[in-house]
């Protein structure tokens, strides 16, 4: 595949709902172009694009893989993407480097929820779309029904270029509406012939509709057409390709990947779509435009990282300008460090083959770029521009994990951080307050696969538990107490007395410490130790064993000894005084409340509003969203959102999405205080249980 010029390279993202047949289509295209000798099967785990053990186990694509093919003088880099909702960030990654997206739709199942979601992703990314209606040889396949769904969902720009000949087990070919020809299959290659007589009338009407739909995009062509001058097929093909590239028309082709029907037209069409070479970058405070000139300065962006058990770290680059060659040195504009590209390799599934160069528009793998991360821009030192990567996704589901083997915490964190390099939708943090390692991602299946990879790649087995919510406590009344610390041993003793008053503060105020010592009851040098003791007591936990917040603490009296007093003594006395005062100040637990923004189709808002109400949510607004659907904003206790992403997806058929962020703390309702212990860490839970027993 060496020597293909930039103008004839296309990056093609195969996208669609899970089960629509994307991986099978990739396999069929590899076979149709002679890239492989025999077609593998997803069910057997023998395809080029599904090769990770987790993919073989689940019989589904779970990551984006690449397979290049040659179509005449063109090179197509096929990106086989996952179809599960949990792996949409992988689809977004492929679309960020794609020239065209082939939206694969099952003729049996029609337009499904992920078809809609992926279409919206492609629209936001400005990627042209071609629809391939697949599985026309299956039982219950219906082309007309699927076509109607496509038009209803995506508008009149959906334009069929083909009609199937036969259907279900009787599928034997397709009719090309532009050429007015039928192509029937007797073996692997289609045979051209006249349109079957029983399809002639329908084909002629569809042909005229298609021609009218194409010519209206060009005023001069429309004038000719209305004057009776019918454009040639070459003119129509050229105008169609321009319309597809500009996102004004979405052509529909059809066939069957398993039967090898309809692949030739799909390949031709993807080659005809103009490549996307224009890139907007930043140079300091300026915005610059990169036109993707193959003869220009070399510029590339890292878009994905793969950790290979034998090779190590592999970075996938898209060449944005110029030509990359082995041993070239560029600058990583994120770190300002030089990066030496020793080897360039082309990718086909899990195979890597060295290449002599990579031109503008192509994708290439480079091993052992230790400090280059997905999203980084590699540029000449003289022109350190930055190309913005796709925005990071927002996690919707989180779990807490701990190593099954005691003392394996370091290995756990090391393994998770390695997986983060491969997976931009994986988020890991260590919560020092709840003493948990929290792993967040796009859903239950995503996190299940993460743990499977953690076990296989890093040798770490984990136990899974619920993520603890960071509760707090505060006081609701005023109280005062004295803390006395006295200890006499050989030599100097320890002595300090501290008197404190505590009062409630508004939410979010934290601590207000007031020094009202008069007459030197506590020497000046020991007052900071009193405040330090108060802060330590607040962090250690109050009556419920939870960190204390939003209190005003006034130190108004105390006693000191000329010899035995020290900073440590006053710190301990302050802790005792604070704990006693909090006990008497009607302490109350606080729960975190999140601001949640939910986007759903308008017809489903009633169900979502009812569910938010059941979660003790308070709706702030409900109005049409900027990109369609309904946007609902509510304040919801964070503890009620533990499985909200999964529940929302189930309730809305996958059409709902949300983002949540901490907003404030609020007092926990009294009837829920007794249930609090099950959500706390063991230390706080035992303290709460002791308090409950004492109150009884």
ABEGO torsion letter per residue (X at the ends): XBGBBAAABBBBBBBEBBGAGAAAAAAAAAAAAGABABBBBAAAGABAABABAAAAAAGBBABBBBBBBBBEABBBBBBBBBABAAAAAAAAAAAAABABBBBBBBAAAEBBAAAAAAAAAAAAAGBBBBBBBBGAABBGBBAAAAAAAAAAAAEAABBBABBBBEBEAABAEBBBAAAGBBBBBBEABBBBBBBBAAAAAAAAAAAAAAAAAAAAABAAAAAAAAAGBBBBAAAAAAAAAAAAAAGABBBBBBEBAAAGBGAAAAAAAAAABBBBABBBBBBEABBBBBAGBAABBBBBBBABBBBBAAAEBBBBBBBABEBBBBGBBBBBAAAGBBBBBABBBBBBEABBBBBABBBBGBBBBBBGBAABBBGBBBBBAABBBBBBBBBBBBBABBBBBBBABBGAAAAAAAAAAAAAAABAABBBBBBAAAGBBBBBBAEAAAAAAAAAAAAAAAGBBBBBBBBBBBBBBBBABBBBBBBBBBBBBBEBBBBBBBBBBBBBBBBGAEBBBBBABBGGABBAAAAAAAAAAAAAAAAAEBAAGBBBBGBBBBBABEBBBAAABBAAAAAAAAAAAAAAAAAAAGBBBBBBBBBBBBBBBAAAAAAAAAAAAAAGBBBABBBBBAAEEBBBBBBBBAAAAAAAAAAAAAAAGGABBBBBBBABBBBBBAAAAAAAAAABBAAAAAAAAAAAAAAX
